[in-house]
């Protein structure tokens, strides 16, 4: 965080409490829709949205703006909203894993991050079906249901369990991660594809995965999870080691120990793999 814009621990705690309240309210909306049913719309051939997404998002935005009416909002369904001059921007994915949710596959999450002067300072990811709440505040550590999180200590890509995902336009673009997936699958102990980037990042933070990579991401896929990974002792970058932008679409997040190894395989030319 920029030292010239340092926030007090009390301020950070208030923002975290608001994010947790918003996530838990949205989680209840999702569980209720999972129980009673919902309508599915198609934004594109394989890109879904449900009325559960929209209602959960409205619940989150209402909770945040009731406490911080001048803050900006960037949310998956509604886009940008709020006072443009505010240094605060809440970045929201009300249902990360919509396809899973729509098929009744119980692996999805609510993701809420807070950006302040360009830095992500608060991250909350809620898995409502497992009642797992991942939280982190810059400089204060990462937690799962109040228990401190630490990344894994695995130092070898060959012994690593990794996770990735594929963009909604996988059928239309060559930048679809399939080349990376093929190469890395031959090097790692295992590769999983769960369908929720926010939970993938939270699982890296908790040591359940050793690393994660993906392309064609949006800010709401990453904002909360990167805070949780960093505060658990992990490393976050773009596909170049010392670069990362929340708006850059590429992300590598690891325990730090396998980071260079994973980047090396990502950058291998296909004729060398």
C-alpha positions in Angstrom: 0.0 0.0 0.0 1.2 3.5 -0.7 2.6 4.9 2.6 1.3 8.4 1.7 -2.3 6.9 1.8 -1.9 4.7 4.8 -5.2 3.7 6.5 -5.5 3.0 10.2 -6.2 -0.5 11.4 -9.6 0.7 12.6 -10.5 1.9 9.2 -9.4 -1.3 7.6 -11.4 -3.3 10.1 -14.5 -1.4 9.3 -14.1 -2.0 5.6 -13.5 -5.7 6.2 -16.6 -5.9 8.4 -18.7 -4.3 5.6 -17.3 -6.7 3.0 -18.1 -9.7 5.3 -21.6 -8.5 5.9 -22.2 -8.0 2.2 -20.8 -11.4 1.3 -22.8 -13.2 3.9 -26.0 -11.5 2.8 -25.3 -12.4 -0.9 -24.4 -15.9 0.1 -27.8 -16.4 1.6 -29.4 -15.1 -1.6 -27.4 -17.7 -3.6 -28.3 -20.6 -1.3 -32.0 -19.6 -1.4 -32.0 -19.5 -5.2 -30.1 -22.9 -5.3 -32.9 -24.3 -3.2 -35.9 -22.7 -4.9 -34.8 -22.2 -8.5 -33.6 -19.4 -10.8 -33.8 -18.1 -14.4 -30.8 -18.5 -16.7 -29.9 -16.0 -19.4 -27.1 -16.3 -21.9 -24.7 -13.4 -22.4 -22.8 -15.4 -25.0 -22.7 -19.1 -26.1 -21.2 -20.4 -22.9 -21.4 -17.3 -20.7 -24.3 -17.5 -18.4 -26.0 -15.1 -16.0 -28.8 -15.9 -13.6 -31.2 -13.8 -11.6 -29.3 -15.1 -8.6 -26.2 -13.2 -9.9 -28.2 -10.0 -10.2 -30.0 -10.2 -6.9 -26.8 -11.1 -5.0 -25.0 -8.2 -6.6 -27.8 -5.8 -5.7 -27.6 -7.0 -2.1 -23.8 -6.4 -2.0 -24.0 -3.0 -3.6 -26.8 -1.9 -1.3 -24.9 -3.0 1.8 -21.7 -1.2 0.8 -23.3 2.0 -0.4 -25.4 2.3 2.7 -22.2 2.6 4.7 -20.0 4.3 2.1 -22.2 6.2 -0.3 -19.4 8.1 -1.9 -17.3 5.0 -2.8 -17.1 3.7 -6.3 -18.3 0.3 -7.4 -17.0 -2.1 -10.1 -19.3 -5.1 -10.4 -19.5 -7.9 -12.9 -23.1 -7.3 -13.9 -23.6 -3.6 -13.5 -20.2 -2.4 -14.4 -18.8 0.9 -12.9 -20.9 3.0 -10.6 -20.5 5.7 -8.0 -18.5 8.8 -7.3 -15.7 9.0 -9.8 -13.4 11.0 -7.6 -13.4 8.6 -4.7 -10.0 6.8 -4.1 -12.0 3.7 -3.0 -13.4 1.2 -5.4 -15.2 -2.0 -4.4 -14.7 -4.8 -6.9 -17.5 -7.3 -6.8 -18.3 -10.7 -8.3 -21.6 -11.7 -6.7 -21.4 -15.3 -8.1 -18.0 -16.5 -9.2 -18.8 -19.9 -10.7 -22.1 -19.2 -12.4 -21.9 -22.2 -14.7 -21.3 -24.4 -11.7 -24.2 -22.9 -9.9 -26.5 -23.2 -12.9 -25.7 -26.9 -13.2 -26.1 -27.6 -9.5 -22.4 -28.2 -9.0 -21.8 -26.8 -5.5 -18.5 -24.9 -6.1 -19.1 -21.2 -6.4 -18.4 -18.1 -4.3 -19.0 -14.5 -3.5 -16.0 -12.3 -4.1 -15.5 -8.7 -2.7 -12.3 -6.7 -2.9 -11.6 -3.1 -2.0 -9.1 -1.1 -4.0 -7.7 2.1 -2.5 -5.6 4.5 -4.6 -4.9 1.5 -7.0 -4.0 -1.0 -4.3 -6.1 -4.0 -3.3 -6.3 -3.7 0.5 -9.3 -5.9 1.5 -10.4 -9.3 0.2 -13.3 -11.5 1.2 -14.3 -14.7 -0.6 -17.3 -16.7 0.7 -18.1 -20.3 -0.2 -21.7 -20.4 1.0 -22.2 -24.2 0.5 -19.2 -25.1 2.7 -19.6 -22.1 5.0 -16.0 -21.2 4.4 -15.1 -17.5 4.7 -11.7 -16.4 3.5 -10.7 -12.9 4.6 -7.6 -10.7 4.3 -6.5 -7.2 5.0 -3.3 -5.7 3.7 -0.6 -6.1 6.4 -2.9 -8.1 8.7 -2.7 -11.7 7.4 -5.2 -14.0 5.8 -7.8 -16.1 7.5 -10.3 -18.9 7.0 -13.1 -18.7 9.4 -10.8 -16.9 11.8 -7.9 -19.3 11.5 -4.6 -18.0 10.1 -3.8 -19.2 6.5 -0.4 -20.1 5.2 0.6 -21.1 1.7 2.2 -24.5 1.1 5.9 -25.2 1.5 6.2 -27.4 -1.6 9.3 -26.4 -3.6 8.9 -28.6 -6.7 6.6 -28.1 -9.7 6.7 -31.9 -10.2 5.1 -32.4 -6.8 2.6 -29.5 -7.1 -1.1 -29.6 -7.3 -2.1 -26.7 -9.5 -5.4 -25.1 -10.7 -6.4 -23.1 -13.7 -9.5 -22.0 -15.7 -10.6 -21.2 -19.2 -12.2 -18.0 -20.5 -15.8 -17.9 -21.8 -14.5 -17.2 -25.3 -12.4 -20.3 -25.4 -14.1 -21.3 -28.7 -13.3 -18.0 -30.4 -9.7 -17.2 -29.5 -6.3 -18.9 -29.6 -5.4 -17.1 -26.3 -7.4 -19.8 -24.5 -4.9 -21.3 -22.1 -5.0 -24.8 -23.7 -1.3 -24.6 -24.7 -0.3 -23.8 -21.1 -2.7 -26.4 -19.7 -1.1 -29.1 -22.0 2.5 -28.2 -21.0 1.9 -27.8 -17.3 -0.2 -30.9 -17.0 2.9 -32.9 -18.2 5.1 -31.3 -15.5 2.9 -30.9 -12.4 1.7 -33.7 -10.1 -1.9 -32.7 -11.0 -3.9 -29.9 -12.5 -7.5 -29.1 -11.6 -10.1 -26.8 -13.1 -12.8 -25.9 -10.6 -14.7 -23.0 -12.3 -14.2 -20.3 -9.5 -11.1 -18.2 -9.7 -11.8 -16.6 -6.4 -11.9 -19.9 -4.7 -8.9 -21.1 -6.6 -6.9 -18.2 -5.2 -8.2 -18.8 -1.7 -7.2 -22.4 -2.0 -3.7 -21.4 -3.0 -3.6 -19.2 0.1 -4.7 -22.1 2.3 -2.2 -24.5 0.9 -4.7 -26.8 -0.8 -3.2 -25.8 -4.2 0.4 -24.9 -4.7 -0.2 -22.6 -7.6 -2.7 -21.1 -10.0 -2.6 -19.5 -13.4 -5.1 -18.1 -15.9 -5.6 -15.8 -18.8 -8.5 -13.5 -19.9 -9.4 -12.6 -16.3 -11.4 -9.6 -15.2 -10.7 -7.4 -12.1 -13.6 -9.0 -10.2 -12.0 -12.4 -10.7 -8.8 -11.4 -9.0 -9.3 -8.4 -6.6 -10.2 -10.3 -3.4 -8.2 -13.4 -4.0 -4.9 -11.7 -4.6 -5.0 -10.0 -1.2 -5.7 -13.3 0.4 -2.8 -15.0 -1.4 -0.3 -12.2 -0.6 -1.4 -12.1 3.1 -1.0 -15.9 3.3 2.7 -15.5 2.2 2.1 -16.3 -1.5 3.3 -14.5 -4.6 1.2 -12.9 -7.3 2.4 -11.7 -10.7 1.4 -11.5 -14.3 3.1 -13.7 -16.8 6.2 -11.6 -16.4 7.7 -12.1 -12.9 7.8 -8.5 -11.7 4.6 -7.2 -13.3 1.0 -7.4 -12.2 -2.0 -5.3 -13.0 -5.5 -6.0 -11.8 -6.6 -4.9 -15.2 -4.0 -7.0 -17.1 -6.0 -10.2 -17.6 -3.1 -12.6 -16.8 -2.4 -14.0 -13.4 0.0 -16.4 -11.7 -0.4 -17.0 -8.0 1.7 -19.5 -6.1 3.3 -20.3 -2.8 6.3 -18.4 -4.0 8.6 -21.4 -4.0 7.4 -22.7 -7.4 6.7 -19.4 -9.0 9.7 -19.3 -11.3 9.2 -22.9 -12.3 5.6 -22.3 -13.3 6.5 -19.1 -15.2 9.2 -21.0 -17.1 6.8 -23.6 -18.3 4.2 -21.0 -19.3 6.8 -19.3 -21.5 8.2 -22.4 -23.1 7.7 -22.5 -26.8 5.4 -25.3 -28.0 8.2 -26.8 -30.1 10.2 -27.2 -26.9 7.5 -28.7 -24.7 
